[in-house]
Amino acid sequence: MVEPADNLQSLADRLLVQKITPPAVLTNDKGDILYLSGKTSKYLEPTAGKTNWNIFAMARTGLRVELEVAFRKAIRQKEAIIVKGLKIGTNGNTRIVDITVKAIGEPETLRGTMMVVFTDVATPLGKKESDRSKIVPYNQVKVLELEQEFDQVCEELQATRQAMQSAQEKLTTVNDELQSTGEELTIFKDKMQSLCEENTRLKGLLDNTEGFVNK
């Protein structure tokens, strides 16, 4: 049953106010945004062209890859995933932020949704960020992408392994059934052989009896 929008808003408000104070976003398991709390424009921005309310599409440079990796891990591991010290660019400035991604289990109405929390990290006084620090290094992005691909391959291998194990178990069951059928056929063959021998013996006795009577 789909909950009314005002009920969803009320539950989301209650959840976010109780658990967090920093800006946060409530999404479904695909990353589509259901509710925003606080000022999230420092971390998310609308995409050009057709409106896309997906958190991965809207995440600012420096957040997108790490956010998606943490999001997938939170779904898979069923626990809060925290990524610290991410550098994002906002209006020419660099901001350091921690993100927390968590799968929601309670209340039941929000079960299956995801909560993403953004927490600003204070930059030490006197420390200036260079222009290069505003951009996530290519190597770091590549490593994160490879980690994500590796996780996906591991999941596919696990699924394949389970399918192969299931197929092996079915083959073992079929083999056992065939072996049992073979044993039953052997027993039946032995019985038939015994019956044939008994029939031959009885026929011989009958022939002898008829010969004796004819005499």
C-alpha positions as CSV (number, residue, x, y, z in Angstrom):
1,M,0.0,0.0,0.0
2,V,1.4,3.4,-1.0
3,E,1.5,5.9,1.8
4,P,0.0,9.4,1.2
5,A,2.6,12.1,0.4
6,D,1.8,14.0,3.6
7,N,2.3,10.9,5.7
8,L,5.7,10.2,4.0
9,Q,6.7,13.8,4.7
10,S,5.7,13.5,8.3
11,L,7.6,10.3,8.8
12,A,10.6,11.6,7.0
13,D,10.6,14.8,9.1
14,R,10.3,12.8,12.3
15,L,13.1,10.4,11.3
16,L,15.5,13.1,10.2
17,V,14.9,15.4,13.1
18,Q,15.3,12.5,15.6
19,K,18.4,11.1,14.2
20,I,20.3,13.9,12.5
21,T,20.7,17.7,12.4
22,P,23.1,18.1,9.3
23,P,21.6,18.3,5.8
24,A,20.2,14.9,4.7
25,V,18.4,13.2,1.8
26,L,16.0,10.3,1.8
27,T,16.0,8.2,-1.3
28,N,14.8,4.9,-2.6
29,D,17.2,2.0,-3.2
30,K,17.9,3.4,-6.7
31,G,19.0,6.8,-5.5
32,D,15.9,8.6,-6.5
33,I,15.3,11.5,-4.1
34,L,12.1,11.2,-1.9
35,Y,12.7,14.0,0.6
36,L,15.3,16.7,1.4
37,S,16.1,18.0,4.8
38,G,18.2,21.2,5.4
39,K,20.3,23.0,2.8
40,T,21.6,20.4,0.4
41,S,22.6,22.8,-2.4
42,K,26.2,22.7,-1.2
43,Y,26.3,19.0,-2.1
44,L,23.7,18.5,-4.8
45,E,22.9,20.6,-7.9
46,P,20.3,20.2,-10.6
47,T,21.6,18.7,-13.9
48,A,21.3,20.5,-17.1
49,G,18.4,19.6,-19.4
50,K,15.6,17.3,-18.3
51,T,15.0,17.3,-14.6
52,N,16.6,14.3,-12.9
53,W,15.9,13.9,-9.2
54,N,18.5,11.2,-8.7
55,I,21.1,11.8,-6.0
56,F,24.0,10.3,-8.1
57,A,23.1,12.6,-11.1
58,M,22.9,15.6,-8.8
59,A,25.9,15.0,-6.6
60,R,28.6,17.6,-7.0
61,T,32.1,16.9,-8.4
62,G,34.1,15.0,-5.7
63,L,31.0,13.3,-4.3
64,R,29.5,11.3,-7.1
65,V,31.8,8.2,-7.3
66,E,32.4,7.9,-3.5
67,L,28.7,8.4,-2.8
68,E,27.7,5.6,-5.2
69,V,30.2,3.2,-3.9
70,A,29.1,3.9,-0.3
71,F,25.5,3.6,-1.3
72,R,25.9,0.2,-2.8
73,K,27.9,-1.0,0.2
74,A,25.3,0.2,2.6
75,I,22.6,-1.7,0.8
76,R,24.7,-4.9,0.6
77,Q,26.1,-4.8,4.2
78,K,23.0,-3.5,5.9
79,E,25.0,-1.1,8.0
80,A,25.9,2.6,8.0
81,I,28.8,3.4,5.7
82,I,30.9,6.5,6.5
83,V,33.2,8.2,4.0
84,K,35.4,11.0,5.5
85,G,37.3,13.9,4.1
86,L,35.8,14.3,0.6
87,K,36.6,17.5,-1.2
88,I,34.0,19.2,-3.3
89,G,33.9,22.4,-5.2
90,T,31.1,24.9,-4.5
91,N,31.1,28.4,-6.2
92,G,34.9,28.3,-6.7
93,N,35.6,27.2,-3.1
94,T,36.6,23.9,-1.7
95,R,34.6,22.2,1.0
96,I,35.5,19.2,3.0
97,V,32.6,16.9,3.9
98,D,31.9,13.5,5.4
99,I,29.0,11.5,4.1
100,T,27.1,8.8,6.0
101,V,24.8,6.4,4.0
102,K,22.4,4.1,5.9
103,A,19.6,1.7,4.9
104,I,16.4,2.5,6.8
105,G,14.8,-0.4,8.6
106,E,12.4,1.5,10.9
107,P,9.7,2.8,10.8
108,E,8.2,0.0,8.6
109,T,6.7,2.6,6.2
110,L,10.2,3.8,5.3
111,R,11.8,0.4,5.2
112,G,13.8,-0.1,2.1
113,T,14.7,3.6,1.7
114,M,18.2,5.1,2.1
115,M,19.4,8.0,4.2
116,V,22.4,10.1,3.1
117,V,23.8,12.6,5.6
118,F,26.2,15.4,4.7
119,T,28.5,16.7,7.5
120,D,30.8,19.7,6.8
121,V,34.3,19.3,8.2
122,A,36.0,22.5,9.4
123,T,39.2,23.4,7.5
124,P,42.1,24.2,9.9
125,L,42.9,27.9,10.1
126,G,45.7,29.2,7.9
127,K,45.4,26.2,5.6
128,K,44.6,27.1,2.0
129,E,43.5,24.6,-0.5
130,S,45.3,24.6,-3.8
131,D,43.3,24.6,-7.1
132,R,44.3,21.0,-7.6
133,S,42.6,20.0,-4.3
134,K,39.3,21.1,-5.8
135,I,39.4,18.2,-8.2
136,V,39.3,14.6,-7.2
137,P,42.6,13.0,-8.5
138,Y,42.0,10.8,-11.5
139,N,43.8,7.9,-9.8
140,Q,41.5,8.1,-6.8
141,V,38.4,8.1,-9.1
142,K,39.8,5.2,-11.1
143,V,40.5,3.2,-7.9
144,L,36.9,3.8,-6.7
145,E,35.5,2.8,-10.0
146,L,37.6,-0.4,-10.0
147,E,36.4,-1.2,-6.5
148,Q,32.8,-0.8,-7.6
149,E,33.4,-3.0,-10.6
150,F,35.2,-5.5,-8.4
151,D,32.3,-5.6,-5.9
152,Q,29.9,-6.2,-8.8
153,V,32.0,-9.0,-10.3
154,C,32.2,-10.6,-6.8
155,E,28.4,-10.5,-6.6
156,E,28.0,-12.0,-10.0
157,L,30.5,-14.7,-9.2
158,Q,28.7,-15.5,-6.0
159,A,25.4,-15.8,-7.8
160,T,27.1,-18.0,-10.5
161,R,28.6,-20.2,-7.7
162,Q,25.3,-20.6,-6.0
163,A,23.6,-21.5,-9.3
164,M,26.3,-24.0,-10.1
165,Q,26.0,-25.5,-6.6
166,S,22.2,-25.8,-7.0
167,A,22.7,-27.4,-10.4
168,Q,25.3,-29.8,-8.9
169,E,22.9,-30.8,-6.1
170,K,20.1,-31.5,-8.7
171,L,22.5,-33.6,-10.7
172,T,23.5,-35.5,-7.6
173,T,19.9,-36.1,-6.8
174,V,19.2,-37.3,-10.4
175,N,22.3,-39.5,-10.2
176,D,21.1,-41.1,-6.9
177,E,17.7,-41.7,-8.4
178,L,19.2,-43.3,-11.5
179,Q,21.4,-45.4,-9.3
180,S,18.4,-46.5,-7.2
181,T,16.5,-47.3,-10.4
182,G,19.4,-49.3,-11.7
183,E,19.5,-51.3,-8.5
184,E,15.8,-51.9,-8.7
185,L,16.2,-53.1,-12.3
186,T,19.0,-55.5,-11.3
187,I,16.8,-56.9,-8.6
188,F,13.9,-57.2,-11.0
189,K,16.2,-58.9,-13.6
190,D,17.4,-61.4,-10.9
191,K,13.8,-62.2,-10.0
192,M,12.8,-62.7,-13.6
193,Q,15.9,-65.0,-14.1
194,S,14.8,-67.0,-11.0
195,L,11.2,-67.2,-12.3
196,C,12.5,-68.4,-15.7
197,E,14.6,-71.1,-14.1
198,E,11.7,-72.2,-11.9
199,N,9.5,-72.2,-15.0
200,T,12.0,-74.4,-16.9
201,R,12.2,-76.7,-13.9
202,L,8.5,-77.0,-13.6
203,K,8.1,-77.6,-17.4
204,G,10.7,-80.4,-17.1
205,L,8.7,-82.0,-14.3
206,L,5.5,-81.7,-16.3
207,D,7.1,-83.3,-19.3
208,N,8.4,-86.2,-17.2
209,T,4.9,-86.6,-15.6
210,E,3.2,-86.7,-19.0
211,G,5.7,-89.2,-20.3
212,F,5.1,-91.4,-17.3
213,V,1.3,-91.2,-17.7
214,N,1.5,-92.0,-21.4
215,K,3.4,-95.2,-20.7
